[in-house]
Amino acid sequence: MGTYRGLYDLHDAYRSDYLKIANHGFIANNRTAALVGIDGTIDWACLPNFNSNPVFDSILDARNGGYFKTSPVMESNVNQYYEESTNILITEFVNNNQVILRLTDFLPTSSYSTITFPEIHRLIEAPYSDVEVSIDIKSHFNFGSGKTKITRDRNGYIFSCTDDTLGISTNLKLKKGNGNVYSRIKLEKGSHEWIVILSGVRQIGNVRQYESYTRLEETRNYWSAWAGKINYSGLYYDHVIRSALTLRGLFYDPTGMMVAAPTTSLPEIIGGERNWDYRYTWIRDTAYVVEALSLIGLKDVATKFLYDIMSIVQKDKKVKTIYPVNGDSKLEEKIVNLSGYMDSIPVRIGNEASEQLQIDQYGSIVNAVFRFHEAGGLVTTYLWDFLIEILDTLKDIWKLPDSSIWEFRSEPKHYLYSKLISWSAFNRAIKMGRELGYSAPYRTWHKIREEIKNEIMEKGYNPDVKAFTQYYGSDQMDASVLRMPLTGIISAKDPRFVSTLARVEAELKNPCGMFIRYHSDDGLKGHDNAFLLLSFWYVEDLILSGRIMEAKETFENILDHSNHLMLFSEEINFNDCREMLGNFPQAITHLGVIRAAIKLDEALRGK
């Protein structure tokens, strides 16, 4: 069994016609993922890959989008949980304290990256009594730009639109409707049925041919074996394991690249334009995840990801801001004709940030290798030579204005965070290289390191506001400064950082311990909301400041704001601390969970 957080009343699960973002689970197979609502609806799934167009997308258009719904006709409450140490999701509908319907959802997962099952398997069970069940399936190809044809097959149905197809294999008797297939069936006590969703098929086999029970056992064994390699037994264990499993599920194994989230355009503010496609690889995010996985003993996994990053960057001969996970999709940003989650438009595919200069991407790679080295990973001469190439580029570009970690769509500036991570890269490369006994231009690196630090202290600190500010010459606060003590450039107890932290707390923090990133103009309409990664950086700052019990209280409060499955989105409503916002689940939030949990565990144990 998985973690039980109590029953949910489906009457409270929706906002208008949309299931709340938090009321979803996540299934994955290291090629793609799907969101499964607590009401039994799969309302987002891209098949066969993360960056494929969705086949189910009603989370972005409740009226016209595609979905896969299964629920009891009888009114019920819901319990949803993961099988322990897996990404296999169970949804149970409960009436009068008895489970009347159980759904088991998974994407078949294999340890062989060349083997793919672009399928969603759903097991439908009536464990304790007869139950009447409603089933409704609608596919939505190319964001609704073409007409979908439905063809009956003796083993199910095929949805098709130009070259795209989606098959449904089941023994259940479904009916063809107006753009959908549906049925209302009676399951007898103790009985079960499978529905298998198949991508890119021309014909459908009998549901038995897809060997769902075998695939389920293989998937169960895969995730359990992977989780069993995690070397962590400290406090907040359940959250660390769930975050690690979530991060692992966001990798695209054939290339080793990783999506920031499996969704696009879930809004950072309801009704606003801050809606982005996160189904791409940010080198920064992947590097942070390598760092987090190294901290929990997953050196073999981190090794593969690091060397995959090295291979891709060397192939392109430069560090790009964003990469498609499989090289097939375009990065050009476009708007598609969907109404958006809660009418939040535009709905975007592609990402304009791919054209930006974000200098911290370079330093993030070096930081990841450094943490990998600290965890006992093998830094070969090949990897070391790669870092020399990265730093050879960074020594020239760190002086340039850029678009910052926050990808501002305004004029580039000399953002402090970009300079900070550049300093960290040279500082850690010097330390790591000397420990390994490798050759490098240390004298040059040392000179650049000192130059960056002196510049940050001189131009990044504004004595009039007694704080390190967003960019050189600014009087605006930016919560990214929370990472300064974590790099070692300044002590958390240094008076300049103490006063900086006080300003950040006063201007950017809410009573829940959550932070808005900034108040300055970023070239976009509408305000920002609480960016959750910042809360975990704050926890680490509190630990370094000696405010350990305050760090514990803050961390546990943020964990309480995860959903029923211990999953996080990118943001939470800054004003009420309740509503999850942004793409979901978000990699960078979950790596923050792992880092902060480990640091807090060490502090509380006096290590």
Buried (B, 14 or more C-beta within 10 A) or exposed (E): EBEEBEBBEBEEBBBEEBBBBBBBBBBBBBBBBBBBBBBBBBBBBBBBBBBBBBBBBBBBBBEBBBBBBBBBBBEBBBBBBBBBBBBBBBBBBBBEEEBBBBBBBBBBBBEEBEEBBBBBBBBBBBBEBEBBBBBBBBBBBBBBEBEBEBEEBEBBBBBBBEEBBBBBBBEBEBEEEEBBBBBEBEBEEEEEBBBBBBBEBEEBBEBEEBBBEEBBEBBBEBBBEBBEBBEBEBBBEEBBBBBBBBBBBBBBBBBBBBBBBBBBBBBBBBEBBBBBBBBBBBBBBBBBBBBBBBBBBBBEBBBBBBBBBBEBBEEEEEBBBBBBBBEEBEBEBEBBEBBBBBEBBBBBBBBBBBEBBBBBBBBBBBBBBBBBBBBEBEBEEEBBBBBBBBBEBBBEBBBEBBBBBBBBEEEBBBBBBBBBBBBBBBBBBBBBBEEBEBEBBBEEBEEBBEBBBEBBEEBBBBEEBBBBBBBBEBEBBBBBBBBBBBBEBBBBEEEBBEBBBEBBBEBBBBEBBBBBBBBBEBEBEBEBBBBBBBBBBBBBBBBBBEBBEBBBBBBBBBBEBBBBBBBBBBBBBBEEBEBBBBBBBBBBBBBBBBBBBBBBBEBBEEE
